[in-house]
Amino acid sequence: METFRWFKIRDNWFGVVGENLIELNAKTTGRGLAVEIETNLENPEDINRLKRYLDLYTDYNEIFNLEVLRYDKFASKSVEAGWGIRILQQDLWETLVSFIISQRNNIPKIK
């Protein structure tokens, strides 16, 4: 996971989404990656924010089955190389600050 507000401790990832601490446990299975989310979120707005942040509303299978991938070798190779990658929908402010800080620092300093 490439974001500056998440930390891996053993097999779990811990991060902040909005004002909530989130714990993710990711395990590789025969069918791909299974992710368990540990949280005490009760507010539907917070739950939806987490789903948007993790990009759970995007149907990546639909994207991977696009007709263009049959004809565009570059697009097809890109999808193959990036299989399993998901795009986090980070808060705009968090993204902007991380980008600005990253221009003159290394990852430990950014964190």
Protein Blocks (a to p, Z undefined) as FASTA:
>chain_A
ZZfkbccehjbccddehjaccdddddddfkbcadddddfbfblklmmmmmmmnopmbcfk
lmmmpfklmmmmklmmmmmmmgoiacddddfklmmmmmmmmmmccfklmZZ
